[in-house]
Amino acid sequence: MAAGIHLLVLLPEHVDDAVLAERAREEGIRVEPLSSLRAVPGPPGVVVSYGTHPPARLAAAIAVLGGLLRRP
């Protein structure tokens, strides 16, 4: 059975996690913004599912996310 494993990545306070998730989607990477999962406000973050992906694909996706974080 294919089951996912998830990683929670907290982001700097100035990052809008929903915007980052949308930009990532435009690049072909799906992450879930933490703000969409919260019952109460809290720090921004994204949930990354990684259990079913090969290491090379994960490394490439994380590099893209890092690049997106550096964009204004």
Secondary structure, 3 states (H helix, E strand, C coil): CCCCCEEEEECCCCCCHHHHHHHHHHCCCCCEEHHHCCCCCCCCEEEEECCCCCHHHHHHHHHHHHHHHHCC
